[in-house]
Amino acid sequence: MANHKSAKKAIRSSAKKRLLNRYQHTTTRNLVKKLRTTTDHAMAVELFKKVSSALDKLAKRNVIHKNKASNSKSKLARFVNKLAPAQATA
């Protein structure tokens, strides 16, 4: 148990931060799952914007590593591009 006033406050604030980080992390994971299951290209493009923004925020706040965010965004971008309708060549 903490003995100093500042240590007790640090425990309280870190617990709050932990809860917020867990909430944001799970929310982002759910968005990624939703994007992965979609088959509509237009919907995927819209979801990709939200997901990439959420991943960047997590990386900025050190919830996840910046390289993990980049790798995830890259893989999801490739997924979205594969959903693009085939263009007819003339």
Backbone as a ProteinNet text record, in pm:
[ID]
protein_1_A
[PRIMARY]
MANHKSAKKAIRSSAKKRLLNRYQHTTTRNLVKKLRTTTDHAMAVELFKKVSSALDKLAKRNVIHKNKASNSKSKLARFVNKLAPAQATA
[TERTIARY]
84.3	0	88.5	44	120.5	117.2	229.9	241.1	231.8	267.1	269	144.7	110.7	-7.7	6	123.9	144.8	138	183.3	177.9	33.1	-47.8	-189.9	-259.2	-225.5	-283.5	-237.9	-111.2	-59.8	-134.2	-166.2	-242.3	-380.9	-446.8	-580.8	-577.7	-483	-480.3	-440	-348.4	-308.4	-423.2	-505.5	-620.7	-720.7	-742.5	-833.1	-780	-649.5	-588.3	-595.7	-575	-579.1	-717.7	-822	-958.6	-986.4	-944.3	-966.8	-890.5	-764.4	-685.1	-746.9	-794.7	-857.5	-983.9	-1064.6	-1187	-1154.2	-1059	-1023.3	-962.5	-883.2	-819.5	-923.4	-1017.8	-1119.8	-1212.2	-1243.4	-1327.6	-1260.8	-1131.3	-1057.9	-1052.3	-1029.6	-1027	-1161	-1271	-1403.5	-1424.5	-1374	-1384.2	-1306	-1188.7	-1107.5	-1181.4	-1242.1	-1317.7	-1435.1	-1501.6	-1615	-1569.1	-1454.2	-1398.8	-1361.1	-1300.2	-1257.6	-1375.5	-1492.5	-1607.1	-1691.5	-1668.6	-1750	-1709.1	-1806.3	-1779.7	-1807.8	-1867.5	-1899.6	-1782.3	-1737	-1619.4	-1644.6	-1759.4	-1789.1	-1794.6	-1856.5	-1864.2	-1724.5	-1644	-1509	-1423.7	-1439.8	-1362.4	-1396.8	-1525.6	-1568.6	-1516.7	-1528.8	-1480.5	-1329.8	-1259	-1113.1	-1067	-1138.7	-1104.3	-1114.2	-1223.1	-1242.1	-1137	-1110.4	-1015.4	-874.6	-833.8	-698.6	-682	-786.3	-782.2	-770.6	-847.3	-843.1	-706.7	-649.2	-517	-410.9	-421	-325.2	-335.7	-458.3	-476.9	-418.1	-437.5	-381.4	-229.3	-171.8	-26.3	25.6	-46.6	-4.9	-4.4	-100.4	-112.5	-35	46.4	129.7	49.4	-72.3	-148.6	-97.5	-68.5	-3.3	120.5	210.1	332.5	301.1	376	348.1	367.8	462.3	481.8	366	307.8	190	74.3	58.2	-47.6	-22.8	101.6	134.4	111	155.7	136.7	-10.9	-89	-232.8	-299.6	-265.1	-323.7	-287	-163.7	-118.1	-196.5	-210.1	-283.4	-429.6	-489.2	-629.4	-648.4	-551.4	-559.9	-555.1	-468.2	-461.4	-593.3	-652.8	-781.3	-889.5	-893.1	-994.6	-973.7	-848.9	-821.1	-858.6	-848.8	-888.8	-1039.2	-1113.5	-1258.7	-1305.4	-1216.5	-1254.6	-1310.8	-1417.8	-1475.5	-1377.5	-1381.4	-1292.5	-1333.3	-1234.6	-1262.7	-1249.5	-1344	-1342.2	-1237.7	-1154.5	-1054.9	-1109.7	-1077.2	-1131.9	-1042
-118.6	0	124.5	225.4	350	425	487	559.7	710.4	760.2	904	950.2	1074.2	1132.1	1131	1165.3	1169.3	1029.8	928.2	790.7	742.8	783.6	746.6	812.1	937.3	1007.3	943.1	902	837.8	707.8	634	509.9	539.2	642.3	679.1	722	809.8	863.4	756.5	667.4	562.3	463.9	441.3	353	414.7	545.4	613.7	605.7	632.2	628	488.4	386.3	248.4	214.4	256.7	230.1	299.5	424.2	497.8	434.5	396.2	332.1	200.5	120.9	-7.3	15.4	114.5	144.9	184.1	274.8	320.2	207	122.9	12.2	-89.2	-125.5	-222	-162.9	-34.3	30.6	27.2	54	51.2	-90.3	-188.9	-328.1	-367.8	-323.1	-353.6	-286.9	-163.8	-97.3	-173.5	-223.8	-299.6	-426.5	-495.7	-617.3	-585.8	-474	-434.1	-405.6	-340.1	-312.1	-441.1	-534.2	-661.4	-742.9	-730.7	-812.5	-748.8	-622.3	-556.2	-602.6	-602.9	-641.5	-528.4	-421.4	-306.9	-209.1	-172.4	-86.4	53	111.4	247	251.6	151.1	143.5	123.5	41.8	14.3	141.1	223.7	348.1	440.1	451.6	536.5	481.9	350.8	290.7	302.5	292.5	301.4	436.2	543	675.6	679.6	623.3	622	536.6	419.5	327	385.8	444.3	498.4	615.6	695.8	805.2	751.6	648.3	590.2	528.3	460.6	400.1	507.4	616.8	726	786.1	800.1	854.8	762.6	631.6	536.9	542.6	557	564	693.8	802.5	931.8	929.8	857.4	851.7	734.6	668.7	556.4	440.4	420.5	302.5	184.4	210	111.1	175.5	94.4	145.7	207.4	309.4	378.4	285.8	191.2	97.8	0	-38.6	-125.7	-54.3	73.3	151.8	159.9	183.9	193.2	61.2	-47.7	-179.3	-212.5	-183.3	-211	-129	0.4	86.5	38.8	-6.1	-54.4	-178.4	-272.7	-395.7	-366.7	-276.2	-242.7	-167.5	-84.1	-12.1	-110.9	-210.6	-312.9	-388.5	-417.7	-486.8	-404.1	-274.5	-186.1	-175.1	-166.5	-155.1	-282	-397.4	-521.8	-528.4	-456.4	-454.2	-366.5	-283.7	-189.1	-266.8	-215.3	-283.6	-284.8	-393	-406.3	-304.9	-228.2	-127.4	-188.9	-155.3	-207.8	-132.3	-206.8	-143.1	-134	-24	-1.9	-55.9
0	0	0	-71.5	-80.7	51.8	85.6	211.8	194.7	78.5	57.3	-17.9	6.1	-57.5	-209.1	-259.1	-403.7	-464.9	-391.7	-442	-450.8	-353.3	-356.8	-475.6	-500.9	-615.1	-745.3	-752.4	-873	-900.9	-796.4	-812.5	-867.8	-813.1	-861	-1006.5	-1040.1	-1177.1	-1277.2	-1239.6	-1333.4	-1356.2	-1255.5	-1271.6	-1369.6	-1358.6	-1451.9	-1594.9	-1608.9	-1741.5	-1800.7	-1716.3	-1762.3	-1816.9	-1745.1	-1790.6	-1924.1	-1936.6	-2059.9	-2175.9	-2151.6	-2256.4	-2300.4	-2204.6	-2238	-2320.7	-2283.1	-2357.3	-2500.7	-2517.5	-2651.8	-2734.7	-2671.7	-2742.3	-2790	-2703.5	-2743.5	-2848.7	-2837.3	-2937.4	-3074	-3077.6	-3203.7	-3258.9	-3172.6	-3219.4	-3279.5	-3218.4	-3271.9	-3406.7	-3423.6	-3553	-3659.6	-3623.3	-3718.3	-3759.5	-3662.9	-3693.6	-3786.1	-3759.4	-3842.5	-3985	-3999	-4131.1	-4202.4	-4130.3	-4189.7	-4241.2	-4178.4	-4217.9	-4327.3	-4356.8	-4458.1	-4598.2	-4688	-4827	-4924.3	-4876.9	-4961.8	-4963.7	-5083.2	-5095.9	-5039	-5070.4	-5022.9	-4869.9	-4811.9	-4665.7	-4606.9	-4672.6	-4624.5	-4626.5	-4728.6	-4736.8	-4620.9	-4590.5	-4479.8	-4346	-4327.7	-4203.9	-4190.7	-4302.9	-4299.7	-4247.4	-4284.3	-4234.4	-4081.7	-4028	-3882.9	-3813.7	-3872.9	-3811.4	-3811.7	-3923.8	-3930.5	-3833.6	-3818.9	-3723.3	-3580.7	-3549.7	-3415.3	-3386.8	-3486.1	-3468	-3445.1	-3519.4	-3500.8	-3361	-3311.3	-3177.3	-3071.3	-3089.3	-2993.9	-2995.2	-3113.1	-3123.4	-3062.2	-3084.1	-3029.9	-2876.9	-2819.7	-2673.9	-2613.5	-2694.5	-2650.5	-2594.4	-2643	-2604.9	-2687	-2815.8	-2900	-2960.4	-3010.8	-3071.1	-3206.5	-3245	-3371.3	-3491.1	-3482.2	-3593.4	-3605.6	-3494	-3497.7	-3565	-3535.4	-3599.2	-3749.7	-3789.9	-3931.7	-4003	-3940.1	-4001.7	-4016.1	-3914.8	-3920.1	-4029.7	-4036.6	-4139.3	-4278.6	-4296.1	-4425.4	-4468.4	-4376.7	-4408.6	-4438.8	-4360.6	-4383.1	-4514.6	-4551.2	-4679.1	-4795.7	-4783.1	-4887.9	-4897.6	-4782.5	-4780.2	-4849	-4818.1	-4876.6	-5028	-5071.2	-5214.1	-5289.7	-5225.1	-5290.8	-5309.6	-5223.4	-5236	-5350.8	-5404.9	-5510.7	-5630	-5689.1	-5805.5	-5922.1	-5997.6	-6113.3	-6219.8	-6266.8	-6368.8	-6506.8	-6592.5	-6729.1	-6810.9	-6882.6	-6968.9	-7109.4	-7176.3	-7310.5	-7416.9
[MASK]
++++++++++++++++++++++++++++++++++++++++++++++++++++++++++++++++++++++++++++++++++++++++++

